[in-house]
Amino acid sequence: MKENVVPHPLVSIIPVVVLIGLLAIVISLFGSDSLNGGSQIALLLGMAICVSVSMTFYHVKWETFEKQIMKTLGGVSITLIILLAVGMIAGSWMISGVVPTLIYYGIQIISPRFFLVSACLICALVSLLSGSSWTTIATIGVALMGIGHALGVDEPWTAGAIISGAYFGDKMSPLSDTTILASSTTGTDLFTHIRYMVYTTAPTFLVATLIFFIAGLTINGHTELQVGTYTEGLARTFNISLWTLLVPVLTGVLIARRVPSLITLFISSVMAGIVAIILQPHLLSQIADDPSLSTPAAITRGLAITYYGATAVDTGNESLNELVSTGGMSGILDTIWLIICAMCFGAAMVASRMIESITQVISSFARSRLRLVTSTVGTGLFLNATTGDQFISIVLTSDIYRDTFRSQGYESRLLSRTCEDAATVTSVLIPWNTCGMTQAAVLGVPTIVYMPYCFFNLLSPLTSIIVAATGWKITRHAENEEKSDNMGTNI
């Protein structure tokens, strides 16, 4: 056989089936620890199957896989650096007292009954202004996880509210990289794209917030005595000061000035480090854990460990100790390892043209409006699972369906909106996708645990299909409409 032949769909699905089977075994054996190594092995074995079949039966050269892997990993290199910056900010915001201060005041101000809907709305606003769900979750999201923990709210519910709000804001923000990518790859004006998303995104977000509101009414939360235990423990361990809130305020200024996420996170972590030196020197010396060092040296050593390593602070309360512990950059390494393996699997599927083969079958199903949108949603979900990256999923989905939407007379904004409804918001629901791995690591809740509570993300693809079925605000060019009428109903 000649190289570059598109494999048969039944052959192309083999690595995917093998991967799903291996991941099922890994999850059953390791549970929430499956991302610490087992899932990486499953991804590499899936890649090995893909490469072996392609090289043996389709004569695809190894150099083809190497080039695609290098291209794919190069595309996520900045993402990996951002992850390290997220580790830095997680450690520095905690030890500097930023997060403890937010928790200290937050558990006294926010009622447990309205916490979930408040968390969702707060993250939606911050993400809308920043254009980044990752930055929102790594900063205010971490603080909200602490507040929810102190209020007695189940962690999966809190994580679901945070992620739902953050991805709504990310999706609707003109500063969002995924929003810009979806509009540009489909040839749609950015603000036309955003306005058109309102018809599916607004109802979905309204339903999600309503669910969080109703769920919150059933939460009793901790008693005042238990909340008092948390506040006393925080006040005894940290120098709780409103001055620490200068860090998130200045971070917000950087976001408002559209400073890139990586630079914003790095500067924010440096500011938090300075605050830690000024207000929490006793904690840095405790973290250094070396009596032989002078005070300045111990503080310097403690700050370095805060950035790169695991930290544990004794507050006198076991559950509070767990809350204020951090992993720094080292806590992100398993996630980075998983991302690399996921990208390798995705690159192999692209290089072997197996993804192309599978998506051709899906696109052949799209012979009406409802089927076209449903196929696009399904393709976005499939690519999120197989390539492990939402950016790749958006680009490939747009490329696959651009001509089909155009030939059937649909506006490009329908394609761009559908890509966002499927690829952008569902990436965080897949354990081995870069988004799913990252948010699980940052929030400390496994993807498969928080997934059922991410109502906005779960409902968005369904809303997109429902709107397509009704035809609401979906128009076609007259000449193509006439052709379609000759073929039958367009639903």
C-alpha positions in Angstrom: 0.0 0.0 0.0 1.1 3.5 -0.6 1.8 6.0 2.2 -0.8 8.7 3.0 -3.7 6.3 2.2 -6.6 7.1 4.5 -7.3 4.0 6.6 -10.6 2.3 6.7 -12.8 3.7 9.6 -13.0 0.3 11.2 -9.2 0.2 11.3 -9.0 3.8 12.5 -11.2 3.2 15.4 -9.0 0.4 16.8 -6.6 2.7 18.7 -9.5 4.6 20.2 -11.2 1.4 21.3 -8.0 0.1 22.8 -7.4 3.4 24.6 -10.9 3.5 26.1 -10.6 -0.1 27.2 -7.2 0.6 28.8 -8.4 3.7 30.6 -11.4 1.8 31.9 -9.0 -0.8 33.4 -6.7 1.9 34.8 -9.6 3.8 36.5 -11.0 0.6 38.0 -7.6 -0.3 39.4 -6.3 3.1 40.5 -9.5 5.2 40.9 -8.7 8.9 41.5 -5.0 8.1 41.3 -5.3 7.0 37.7 -3.7 10.3 36.5 -0.5 9.6 38.4 0.8 7.2 35.9 -1.7 4.6 34.8 -3.5 6.9 32.3 -0.1 7.9 30.8 0.7 4.3 30.1 -2.7 3.8 28.5 -2.2 6.8 26.2 1.3 5.6 25.2 0.0 2.1 24.5 -2.8 3.5 22.4 -0.3 5.6 20.5 1.8 2.4 20.0 -1.2 0.6 18.5 -1.8 3.5 16.1 1.8 3.7 15.0 2.2 -0.1 14.6 -0.9 -0.5 12.4 0.0 2.5 10.3 3.6 1.5 9.7 2.8 -2.2 9.1 -0.3 -2.0 6.9 -0.2 1.6 5.5 3.6 2.1 5.3 3.5 5.4 7.1 7.1 6.4 7.9 8.2 6.9 11.4 9.5 10.4 10.4 5.9 11.4 9.7 5.0 10.6 13.3 8.1 12.4 14.6 7.3 15.6 12.7 3.7 15.6 13.8 4.6 14.9 17.5 7.1 17.8 17.4 4.6 20.1 15.9 1.9 19.2 18.4 4.1 19.4 21.4 5.5 22.7 20.2 2.0 24.0 20.0 1.3 23.2 23.7 4.8 24.3 25.0 3.4 27.6 26.3 0.6 25.7 27.9 3.1 23.7 29.9 4.9 26.8 31.0 1.6 28.3 32.1 0.9 25.2 34.1 4.2 25.7 36.0 3.2 29.3 36.6 -0.1 28.0 37.9 1.8 25.9 40.4 3.8 28.9 41.5 0.7 31.0 42.0 -1.1 28.3 43.9 1.8 28.0 46.4 2.5 31.7 46.7 -1.1 32.9 47.0 -1.6 30.4 49.9 1.5 31.0 51.9 1.4 34.7 51.4 -2.0 34.8 53.1 -4.0 35.9 50.0 -6.2 32.8 49.9 -6.4 32.4 53.7 -7.6 36.0 53.9 -10.2 35.5 51.2 -11.3 32.3 53.0 -11.3 34.1 56.4 -13.7 36.8 55.3 -15.5 34.8 52.7 -16.9 32.2 55.1 -18.2 35.0 57.4 -19.9 36.9 54.6 -21.2 34.3 52.1 -24.1 32.2 53.2 -23.7 28.4 52.5 -27.2 28.5 50.8 -26.1 31.0 48.2 -22.5 30.0 47.9 -22.7 27.8 44.8 -24.6 30.3 42.7 -22.3 33.1 44.0 -19.2 31.1 43.1 -20.6 30.5 39.6 -21.4 34.2 39.0 -18.2 35.5 40.4 -16.1 33.2 38.2 -18.3 34.1 35.2 -17.6 37.8 35.7 -13.8 37.4 36.3 -13.5 35.1 33.3 -15.5 37.4 31.1 -13.2 40.3 32.0 -10.0 38.3 31.8 -10.8 36.0 28.8 -9.2 33.1 30.5 -10.9 30.2 32.4 -7.5 28.9 33.4 -6.4 32.2 35.1 -9.8 32.5 36.8 -9.8 29.0 38.2 -6.1 29.2 39.3 -6.8 32.4 41.3 -10.3 33.1 42.5 -11.3 29.5 41.9 -8.7 28.2 44.4 -10.0 30.7 47.0 -13.6 29.7 46.4 -12.7 26.0 46.8 -11.3 27.0 50.3 -14.4 28.9 51.2 -16.6 26.1 50.1 -14.6 23.6 52.1 -14.9 25.8 55.2 -18.6 26.3 54.7 -19.2 22.5 54.4 -20.1 22.5 50.7 -19.2 19.3 48.9 -16.0 19.8 46.8 -17.5 18.4 43.5 -20.3 20.8 43.7 -18.0 23.7 44.3 -15.7 22.7 41.5 -18.7 22.3 39.2 -19.9 25.8 40.0 -16.4 27.3 39.5 -15.8 25.6 36.2 -19.3 26.4 34.9 -18.9 30.1 35.6 -15.3 30.2 34.3 -16.0 28.5 31.0 -19.1 30.7 30.4 -17.0 33.8 30.8 -14.2 32.4 28.7 -16.6 31.5 25.9 -18.3 34.9 25.8 -15.2 37.1 26.3 -13.7 38.9 23.2 -10.3 38.4 25.0 -10.6 34.6 25.0 -8.1 32.7 22.9 -10.6 30.0 22.1 -13.3 32.5 21.2 -10.9 34.3 18.8 -9.7 30.9 17.4 -13.3 29.7 16.7 -14.2 32.9 14.9 -11.0 33.2 12.9 -10.8 29.6 11.8 -14.4 29.7 10.4 -14.0 33.2 8.9 -16.6 34.8 11.2 -16.4 38.3 12.6 -15.5 38.1 16.3 -18.4 40.1 17.7 -20.8 38.5 15.3 -19.7 35.2 16.7 -20.1 36.3 20.3 -23.6 37.8 19.7 -24.7 34.6 17.9 -23.5 32.5 20.9 -26.0 34.3 23.1 -28.8 32.2 21.7 -27.4 29.0 23.0 -25.1 30.1 25.8 -27.4 32.4 27.7 -30.2 29.8 28.2 -27.7 27.2 29.2 -26.0 29.4 31.8 -29.4 30.4 33.2 -30.3 26.8 33.7 -26.9 26.0 35.3 -27.2 28.9 37.7 -30.8 27.9 38.6 -29.5 24.4 39.4 -26.8 25.8 41.6 -29.3 28.1 43.3 -31.7 25.3 44.1 -28.9 22.9 45.2 -27.6 25.6 47.5 -30.9 25.9 49.3 -30.5 22.2 50.4 -27.0 22.9 52.0 -27.0 23.4 55.7 -23.2 24.0 55.9 -21.2 24.1 59.1 -22.5 25.6 62.3 -21.1 28.9 63.5 -18.9 27.0 66.0 -17.3 25.1 63.1 -16.8 28.2 61.0 -15.3 29.8 64.1 -12.8 27.0 64.3 -11.6 27.7 60.8 -11.3 31.5 61.4 -9.4 30.9 64.6 -7.1 28.5 63.0 -6.4 30.8 60.1 -5.9 33.8 62.3 -3.6 31.8 64.6 -1.4 30.6 61.7 -1.4 33.5 59.2 -1.2 37.2 59.5 -4.7 37.9 58.1 -4.5 41.3 56.5 -6.5 43.2 53.9 -3.1 44.3 52.5 -2.8 40.8 51.0 -5.7 41.5 48.8 -3.5 44.0 46.9 -2.2 41.0 45.0 -5.5 39.9 43.5 -6.4 43.6 42.9 -3.2 44.2 41.0 -3.6 40.9 39.2 -7.1 42.2 38.1 -5.4 45.4 36.8 -3.0 43.3 34.7 -6.0 41.3 33.3 -7.9 44.4 32.5 -4.9 45.7 30.6 -4.9 42.5 28.6 -1.4 41.4 29.7 -0.9 37.8 28.5 -1.9 35.1 30.9 1.6 33.7 31.4 3.1 37.1 32.3 0.1 37.9 34.5 0.5 34.7 36.5 4.2 35.1 36.8 4.0 38.7 38.0 1.2 37.8 40.4 3.2 35.0 42.0 6.2 37.3 42.4 3.9 39.9 44.1 2.6 37.2 46.4 6.1 36.1 47.2 7.0 39.7 48.3 3.9 39.8 50.5 4.9 36.4 52.0 8.3 37.9 52.9 6.7 40.9 54.6 3.7 39.3 56.3 4.4 35.6 56.7 8.2 35.3 57.4 7.5 32.8 60.2 5.8 30.5 57.8 8.6 30.7 55.3 11.1 29.8 58.0 8.9 26.9 59.1 8.7 25.6 55.5 12.6 25.9 55.1 12.9 23.5 58.1 16.6 24.1 58.6 17.7 25.5 62.0 21.2 26.0 60.8 20.3 28.8 58.4 20.1 32.4 59.3 16.7 34.1 59.2 17.2 35.7 55.8 18.5 32.5 54.3 15.7 30.5 55.8 13.1 32.9 54.4 14.7 32.7 51.0 14.8 28.9 51.1 11.2 28.8 52.3 10.0 31.0 49.5 11.8 28.9 46.9 10.2 25.8 48.2 6.8 27.5 48.2 7.2 28.1 44.5 8.5 24.7 43.4 7.6 22.2 46.1 5.0 20.9 48.5 4.2 22.9 51.6 2.4 21.9 54.8 1.4 24.3 57.5 0.2 23.3 60.9 -2.9 25.2 61.9 -3.9 23.0 64.7 -6.9 21.7 62.7 -6.4 18.6 60.5 -9.0 19.5 57.9 -7.7 23.1 57.7 -4.1 21.7 57.4 -5.2 19.8 54.3 -6.9 22.9 52.9 -3.9 25.2 53.1 -1.3 22.7 51.9 0.0 23.2 48.4 2.1 21.4 45.8 3.8 24.2 44.0 5.3 23.5 40.5 6.1 19.9 41.5 2.4 19.3 42.1 1.8 20.0 38.4 4.3 17.6 37.0 1.9 14.6 36.8 -0.4 16.8 34.8 2.4 17.9 32.5 3.4 14.3 32.0 -0.2 13.4 31.2 -0.5 16.3 28.7 2.7 15.2 26.8 1.4 11.6 26.5 -2.1 12.8 25.4 -0.5 15.1 22.8 1.6 12.2 21.5 -1.5 10.0 21.1 -3.3 12.8 19.3 -0.4 13.5 17.0 -0.2 9.8 16.1 -3.9 9.8 15.2 -3.4 12.9 13.0 -0.3 11.7 11.3 -1.8 8.3 10.5 -4.9 10.1 9.1 -7.1 7.9 11.3 -8.8 10.9 12.7 -9.5 12.1 9.1 -11.0 8.7 8.3 -13.3 8.7 11.4 -14.5 12.2 10.9 -15.3 11.6 7.2 -17.8 9.0 8.3 -19.3 11.4 10.8 -19.5 14.3 8.3 -21.2 12.0 5.7 -24.1 11.8 8.2 -24.7 15.5 8.0 -27.3 15.8 5.3 -29.8 18.1 7.1 -29.5 21.0 9.6 -30.1 18.9 12.7 -27.7 16.2 11.5 -25.1 18.7 10.5 -25.1 20.4 13.9 -25.3 17.1 15.7 -22.4 15.8 13.7 -20.3 18.9 14.4 -21.0 18.6 18.1 -20.1 14.9 18.0 -16.9 15.6 16.1 -15.9 18.3 18.6 -16.4 15.9 21.5 -14.6 13.1 19.7 -11.6 15.2 18.9 -11.4 16.5 22.4 -11.2 12.9 23.6 -8.7 11.7 20.9 -6.4 14.7 20.5 -6.4 15.8 24.1 -6.5 19.5 23.4 -9.4 21.9 22.8 -7.3 24.1 20.4 -6.6 21.2 18.1 -10.3 20.1 18.3 -11.6 23.6 17.4 -9.2 23.9 14.4 -9.9 20.4 13.1 -13.7 20.6 13.5 -13.7 23.9 11.7 -11.6 22.5 8.8 -13.7 19.4 8.5 -17.1 21.2 8.3 -16.3 24.6 6.7 -17.1 23.5 3.2 -20.1 21.5 4.2 -21.7 24.4 6.0 -20.9 26.7 3.1 -22.2 24.2 0.4 -25.5 23.8 2.4 -25.9 27.6 2.6 -25.4 28.1 6.3 -23.6 31.1 7.7 -20.2 30.6 9.1 -21.3 31.9 12.5 -23.4 28.7 13.0 -20.2 26.6 12.6 -18.2 28.8 14.9 -20.9 28.8 17.6 -21.3 25.0 17.3 -17.5 24.6 17.7 -17.6 26.6 20.9 -20.7 24.7 22.2 -18.9 21.4 21.7 -15.1 21.7 21.7 -14.5 24.6 24.0 -16.6 23.8 27.0 -16.4 20.0 27.0 -12.6 19.8 27.0 -12.6 20.3 30.8 -14.8 17.2 31.2 -12.3 14.7 29.7 -9.7 13.4 32.2 -6.8 13.2 29.7 -7.6 16.5 27.9 -5.2 19.4 28.8 -8.1 21.3 30.3 -9.5 18.4 32.3 -6.1 17.5 33.7 -5.2 21.1 34.5 -8.4 21.9 36.4 -8.3 18.7 38.3 -4.8 19.5 39.4 -5.5 23.1 40.3 -8.8 22.4 42.2 -7.7 19.2 43.8 -10.8 17.3 42.5 -10.5 14.5 39.9 -12.1 15.2 36.6 -14.4 12.2 36.8 -15.6 13.4 40.2 -16.4 17.0 39.3 -17.7 16.2 35.8 -21.4 15.5 36.8 -21.6 18.9 38.4 -20.4 21.0 35.5 -23.9 21.7 34.3 -23.1 24.5 31.9 -20.4 22.4 30.2 -22.7 19.3 30.1 -25.7 21.2 28.8 -24.1 23.4 26.1 -23.8 20.7 23.4 -27.3 19.6 24.1 -28.6 23.2 23.8 -26.8 23.6 20.5 -28.6 20.5 19.1 -32.0 21.6 20.5 -31.7 25.1 18.9 -30.7 23.5 15.6 -33.8 21.3 15.8 -36.0 24.3 16.2 -34.1 26.4 13.6 -34.2 29.4 15.9 -32.1 32.2 14.4 -30.6 29.9 11.8 -30.8 31.2 8.3 -29.6 30.0 4.9 -28.7 31.6 1.6 -31.7 31.6 -0.8 -30.1 29.6 -3.6 -29.0 26.8 -1.2 -32.4 26.8 0.4 -34.0 26.0 -2.9 -31.6 23.2 -3.6 -32.3 21.8 -0.1 -36.1 21.9 -0.7 -35.6 19.6 -3.7 -33.8 17.1 -1.5 -36.4 17.1 1.2 -36.9 18.6 4.6 -33.9 20.5 6.2 -34.6 19.0 9.6 
